[in-house]
Amino acid sequence: MARLISWWSLTGEKRSLEDLRTVLREYRLHSILQGFARISVKLRTWENSSTPESDAGMVREMFPPEWVPRIEAQRDGSPGSKVFHRITVLFLIKQALMICPAGGIDVGPEHVYKVSSCFLLANDLVLGYEPLPTDTLDQLMAGLMPFYELTPQQAFPEDLIRTLILWEEILPRFRSDARFIDLPALFQERVKISFQQFCQLSLGTTIKPLLAEQQGDLLTDNFFLSPTYFSQTVVPSGEVQRFLELVST
């Protein structure tokens, strides 16, 4: 399973938030924000599209040569693991805005190795808590969901299930909040089909090519989704037609 490569995972040492802030407060705010922004742009972290290969390239650029084999050994043991994660960049920017002075020193080539250690320190701190068996579902979702893309997944079906859990189990708990928005009702109003029905039809659609592959129909016409594919289900024909119109546009 992929994970964040951190100071603790590499050294076995636990560091505190104050250790991270001690490093950051040496540098001028504008200068260190520019550095974090450049890393984010190079890895396109806002798209969650950085790969272990691009992460490894950034490690070679920013870490001392003796640290690179240690980091890559951990990546080899947990393929897909990263040092430079989107959430970590955002966490460091937040800390810099809180701590870095306007008149500190500028980050130069001689500071790159020291600044790079901030990512390892932050990867131990960004989660905010250590999950326990006694944690409630709210605590687990709040703490772990920002990192869902680090876990093995096939993308679309998992995204549907994750959103179903959010909308059906988590969202109703905030109904008394003045900022509450009934997202399932809004979805049905705009899309003209319930979100639950949309998820069911979407999952049924994703199964089609898997069944075709298992049945040896990958290269035949049976691989494609026909208008009658859902005809033997209890889903009203009008909703099926609406769904097919949505996914085919």
N, C-alpha and C positions, 0 to 999 in steps of 0.2 A: 504494500500500500504506500502511496506517495505521502510525504510529510514535509514539514518545514525543517530545513537544516539550520541548527541553532548553536549558540555558544555552549549550552548545556549538552546537546547531543554530541558535540565534538570534544569537549574538554571534561565533561562531568561536573562542571562548576555551575552553581546557581548564582546568577547576578540579579541585581535589583533595578528598579526603575531609576533610582538615583545614580547608579553606575552609568546607565545610558545617558542621563541628563548631564553628567559630569563631562562626558565627551562632547555632547552637542553644544553646551554653553561656551565652549572655547571659540566658536566660529560665528562670524557675522551672519545674521538671519538671511539677508538677500543672497549671500554667496552659497550657503548650504541648501537653500530652497532651489537655486539654479541647478545644483548638483543632483538632487533627488529628482527634479523635473527631467533632466537629461536621461537619467536611468529609466524613468517611466516611459519617455518617448522612444528610446532605443528598443525597449522590450515590448512596447505597446501594451502595457499592463492594463490599461483601461478596457481593453477588448478581451482580457483573459486569454490572450493568444500567445503569450510567451511559452516557449518550449523548453524542455530540459537542455536541449542543445544550445539555445540562445542564452539560457541561464548559465550554462557551463562556460560559454564564451565571456560573459560578463565577470564570472568568477576569475578567470585567467587574467582579465584586465585589471581587476581591482584588489585582488588579494596577493599577499606575499607568496613567492613560489613554493615555500615550504608548507603553506596552508592548502594549496590546490589539491595535492594528492589525498589529503585527509577528507576534504569536502567531497571529492569525486568518489572516494571509497564508500562514503555513506550513500551517495546517489546510486552507485552500483548495487548496493544492498537493498535500496528502496527505489526502484525505477520511477521516474516522474517527479522526484523530490526537487525542491527549489530553495534557493537562498533569497532571491529577489521576487517577492510576491506582491501582488497589488495591495492587499490589506496591509502588508508591512510598510510599503511606501507611504500609504495614507497615514498610518500610525506615526511614522517618523516625521512626516510633515506637520502633523498636529503637535508633536512634542517640540519640534523646532519653533513653531509659532509661539509656544508657551515659554520656551526657555532661552532661545538664542538672542543675544543682544544685538542692537543695531550697530554697535561699534566694535564687534569682535574681529578676529583675524579672518582673512579670505582663505577659502579652501584652494590649495595649490596642489601640484603633483606630489609634493612631499607629504601631503596629508591624506592621500587616497587610501592607503592601507588602514589608517586609523578610522577614517569615516566608514570604510567597508565593514569594520567590526560592529558598527551600529546595527547593521542588518541582522547579524547573528544574535546580538543582544535583544533586538526588538522581536525576533521570532520566538523568543522565550516568553515575552511579555504581552504580545498582542492579543492572545486569547482572553486574558483577563481573569481566568479562573481555571482550576484543574477539575475536570469532570469527575463526579463521584457517583457510585451506584444509587445513592439516595437523592440525586438531583431530580427536580421536577422536569416535565417535558418542556416547559417554558424556558428553564435555565439551559437545557441542552440545545434547544433550537436557537436561542439567542447567542450562545457561545460558539456553536459548531457550524451553523449554517453559512457564515461568511466564507468558510473553507470547503464548501461542498464540492468545488471543482477539483480539490486535491484527491478525492476518493474515486476509485474505479467506477466508471459509469459509461453508458452507451448514449448519453445525451438526452434526446427528446423524451422518451418514456419516463426517465427518472425526473426530468423537469416537471412533467405533468403530475406525477405522484407527489413530488415535493410541494407543488403549488396546491394540490388538493389538501394536503396536511395543513398547510398554512391557512387556507381559506375556511376549511371545515372545522379544524380543531383549535387553531391559535387565534384567528381573527375574531370569532364571536366573544372571546374573553375581554375584548376591548370595546364592546358595544356601548358601554356607559361613558366612554371618553367623548368629549365634545368634538374631537377631530376624526371620529370614526367614519369610515366610508364603507358602505356595504358593497364590496367588490363583486361578489357573485350576482347580486341584483343588477349592478351596473353592467356587468358582462352580458347578462340576458337581455337587458334593455337595448344595448348597442348591437349585439351580435344576433339577437333573435333566436337564441338557443341557450339552454342552461349550460353552465360550465361543466357540471357532472356529465351531462349527455355528450358534450363536446369531447371530454376526456375519454369516455367510453368508446366513442366512434374513432377517435384518434388512435387509441391503443389497438382497436380492431383493425384499423388500416395498417399500422406498423407490423402487425402479425402476418399480413398477407404475403409479403415477399419472403418472410421466414418460412412460412408453410410451403411456398412454391419451391424454395431451395431444398427443403427436406423431401418433398415429393418429386423432385427431379424436373420441375416445371420452370426452372430459372430462365430458360431460353425460349419458352413457348408463350403463346398468348395468355395462358392461365396465370402468368406472372403479373399481369396488369389488373388494376382494380376495375371491375365491371359495374355498371349501374345497378345490377341486381345483387351485388355482393352482400348487402344487408337485408335482403328481402325476407329472409327466414328469421329475422330477429323481431323483438317486441318494440323496437324503436319506430315511432310513427314515420310514415313515408315522407311527410312534409319536412320533418327535422333532418332526415337523411339527405333529402335533396338540398336543403339549406347548407348542410355540412359540406356536401360535395362541391357546391358552388363556392364556398369559402376556400377550401383547400386547392381548388383548381384555378383560382384567379391569381 
